[in-house]
Amino acid sequence: MATAPLHYAVAAVSDLGKKRTGNEDAFGYSAEHGVYVVCDGMGGAAAGEVASAMAVNEVMRLLKGRATDEAAPLENLVAEAVRAANLAILSRAEKNSKLDGMGTTLVGLVTESSRVLVFNVGDSRCYRMRDHSPEQTEDRQPRLQQITLDHSLVQEQVRQGRMTNAEALRSPLRSVITRALGTQAGIEPDIFELQAHPGDIFLLCSDGLTGEVADPQIESLLSVDLPLDELCASLIAAANQAGGRDNVTCLLLRAESQGTTSSI
């Protein structure tokens, strides 16, 4: 039985936080082209802002134009776009010593109706929030699931069984990432393929959110029946109330059946 085509409502907010003097996060999206990206920059002076903006712009540009290369698998186009963004950042830093050492994490999502590709480099994350029908009582999955795997020192130790999640949250090394755009020539994204259902909510966010707000609270906040822009605002507010030690960016998109109308 064929499934109905899906479209996506979207909203995004980026906030300075309570401690930083500049915002090195960046985001971009095109619902028309089904491309959504969040980046968290790093580097001295304004270099982090440059790297994150470059990554967003390059990935958006290349993936918005993917219709001209329909023969190539979407996974290949995504990987090529991330590689191109990485090389653009490296090239820019080589030409300007003030930008030396700049880099950025990246998390993105591309939609083709119900088919969704999620991709990431670094510790910016993608989550999926899914409602379960009442009869799904056996082997029920959590409503909120982290799709991406952090490329960070502590989370790699968690996956290897050398550290618990609680220890990772307290570790002084929790901000050390092991993969980022602009840090080396050979960067590859992780890519995850999903099938979206009507009502699914996808969250792309920088670690300014996840470093302050635990997953159960994120799930609780996303469970409230509010427009997407208000849900973004509530996530930002929670991060700031918890300390707001970093810039925080949240991008939400909701899968909807064609013909459904909703407020963002």
C-alpha positions in Angstrom: 0.0 0.0 0.0 1.5 3.4 -1.0 2.0 6.0 1.6 0.9 9.5 1.2 3.6 12.1 0.3 4.9 14.1 3.2 5.9 17.8 3.5 7.6 19.5 6.4 6.8 22.5 8.6 10.0 24.1 10.0 11.1 26.7 12.6 14.5 27.6 14.0 16.0 29.9 16.7 19.6 30.7 17.6 20.5 32.4 20.9 23.6 33.9 22.3 23.2 32.2 25.7 24.1 33.7 29.1 27.9 33.6 29.0 29.1 34.2 25.5 29.7 37.6 23.9 29.3 36.3 20.3 27.2 33.7 18.6 29.3 31.1 16.7 26.3 28.9 15.8 24.7 29.1 12.4 21.7 27.5 10.7 20.0 27.4 7.3 17.1 25.6 5.7 15.0 25.4 2.6 11.7 23.6 3.0 11.3 23.9 -0.7 14.4 21.9 -1.4 14.2 19.7 1.8 17.6 20.8 3.2 18.2 21.7 6.9 21.6 22.4 8.6 22.9 23.5 12.0 26.6 24.3 12.7 28.5 25.2 15.8 31.8 27.0 15.1 35.0 27.1 17.0 38.2 29.2 16.8 39.7 32.4 18.1 38.2 35.8 17.6 35.4 35.6 15.1 36.8 32.5 13.3 34.1 30.2 14.6 31.4 32.4 13.2 33.2 32.3 9.8 33.5 28.5 9.8 29.9 27.8 10.8 28.5 30.3 8.3 30.7 28.9 5.5 29.6 25.3 6.3 25.9 26.1 6.3 26.2 28.1 3.0 28.2 25.6 1.1 26.1 22.5 2.2 22.9 24.4 1.5 24.1 25.6 -1.9 25.2 22.1 -3.1 22.2 20.2 -1.7 19.6 22.7 -3.0 21.1 22.1 -6.4 21.0 18.3 -6.2 18.1 18.1 -8.7 20.6 18.7 -11.5 22.4 15.5 -10.6 19.5 13.1 -10.1 21.6 10.1 -11.3 23.9 10.3 -8.2 22.7 8.5 -5.0 21.6 11.0 -2.4 24.1 9.6 0.1 26.9 10.5 -2.2 25.7 14.0 -2.8 25.4 14.6 1.0 29.0 13.3 1.6 30.3 15.4 -1.3 28.7 18.5 0.0 30.2 18.0 3.5 33.6 17.4 1.9 33.3 20.5 -0.2 32.4 22.6 2.9 35.4 21.1 4.8 37.8 22.0 2.0 36.4 25.5 1.6 37.0 26.2 5.3 40.6 24.8 5.1 41.3 26.9 2.0 39.9 30.1 3.7 42.1 29.5 6.8 45.2 29.0 4.7 44.7 32.4 3.0 44.0 34.3 6.3 46.2 33.6 9.3 43.6 35.2 11.6 41.3 32.3 10.8 43.9 29.6 11.4 42.5 26.8 13.5 38.8 27.6 12.8 36.4 24.7 12.5 32.8 23.8 13.0 30.5 20.9 13.8 27.6 20.1 11.5 24.4 18.3 11.7 22.0 18.2 8.7 18.9 16.6 7.3 17.7 16.1 3.7 14.1 15.0 2.9 12.6 13.3 -0.1 9.0 12.9 1.0 9.1 10.2 3.7 12.8 9.4 3.1 15.1 11.2 5.4 18.9 11.3 5.4 20.5 12.6 8.6 24.2 13.5 8.6 26.7 14.9 11.1 30.3 15.7 11.9 31.0 16.6 15.5 28.7 16.7 18.5 25.7 18.7 17.2 22.8 16.3 17.2 19.7 15.2 15.5 16.8 13.7 17.5 13.5 12.2 16.3 10.3 12.6 18.4 7.7 10.0 17.5 4.2 9.3 18.9 3.4 5.7 19.5 -0.1 4.3 19.0 -1.7 3.0 22.3 -1.5 -0.7 21.1 2.3 -0.5 20.8 3.0 -1.8 24.3 5.6 -4.5 23.5 9.2 -3.5 22.7 8.1 0.1 22.8 10.8 2.6 21.8 11.3 5.9 23.7 9.4 8.7 22.0 12.6 10.8 21.7 15.5 9.0 20.1 19.0 10.5 19.4 19.7 9.6 15.7 23.3 10.9 15.5 26.4 9.7 17.3 28.5 12.4 18.9 32.1 12.6 17.6 33.4 13.6 21.0 36.0 12.1 23.3 33.6 11.4 26.2 30.8 9.9 24.1 33.3 7.6 22.3 34.4 6.4 25.7 30.8 5.8 26.7 30.3 3.7 23.6 33.4 1.7 24.4 32.1 1.1 28.0 34.9 3.1 29.6 32.6 5.9 31.0 29.0 6.2 32.0 26.7 8.9 30.6 26.6 10.5 34.0 30.4 10.6 34.1 30.5 12.0 30.6 28.2 14.9 31.6 30.6 15.8 34.5 33.8 15.2 32.6 36.1 18.3 32.1 36.8 16.8 28.7 33.1 16.8 27.6 33.8 19.7 25.1 36.6 17.9 23.3 35.4 16.8 19.9 37.1 14.2 17.7 35.8 15.2 14.3 35.0 18.6 12.9 35.0 20.5 9.6 38.2 22.5 9.0 40.4 20.4 11.2 41.8 18.0 8.6 41.6 17.3 4.9 39.9 13.9 5.1 36.5 14.4 6.8 33.6 12.1 6.3 30.1 12.5 7.8 28.1 9.8 9.4 24.9 9.3 7.4 21.6 7.7 8.7 18.6 6.8 6.6 15.1 7.0 8.1 11.5 6.7 7.1 9.4 9.6 8.5 5.9 9.1 9.7 3.2 11.9 9.8 3.6 13.7 13.1 7.4 13.0 13.5 9.3 15.9 14.8 13.0 16.2 14.0 15.3 18.4 16.2 18.7 19.6 14.9 20.6 21.3 17.7 24.0 22.5 18.8 25.5 21.3 22.1 24.4 24.5 23.8 21.1 22.7 24.2 22.2 19.2 25.0 25.0 20.3 27.3 22.4 22.0 29.5 19.1 20.1 29.0 18.9 16.3 29.5 17.0 14.1 27.0 14.0 13.5 29.3 13.4 17.2 29.6 13.8 17.7 25.9 11.2 15.0 25.3 8.9 16.6 27.8 9.2 20.0 26.2 8.5 18.6 22.7 5.5 16.8 24.0 3.6 20.0 24.5 1.1 20.9 21.7 2.6 24.2 20.6 3.6 25.7 17.2 7.1 24.8 16.2 8.5 28.3 16.8 7.2 28.3 20.4 8.7 24.8 20.9 12.1 26.2 19.8 11.7 29.1 22.2 10.9 26.8 25.1 14.0 24.7 24.4 16.2 27.8 24.2 14.7 29.1 27.5 15.4 25.8 29.2 19.0 25.9 28.1 19.4 29.4 29.4 17.6 28.6 32.7 20.1 25.7 33.2 23.0 28.0 32.9 23.2 29.1 29.2 27.0 28.6 29.1 27.1 28.3 25.3 25.3 29.5 22.2 22.2 27.4 21.6 20.5 26.7 18.3 17.4 24.6 17.8 15.8 23.7 14.4 12.6 21.8 14.4 10.7 20.2 11.5 7.5 18.2 11.6 6.5 15.7 9.0 2.9 16.2 7.7 0.7 14.6 5.1 0.2 16.6 2.0 -2.9 18.8 2.4 -2.4 19.2 6.1 -2.1 22.8 7.3 -0.5 23.8 10.5 1.1 26.7 12.3 4.9 26.8 12.7 
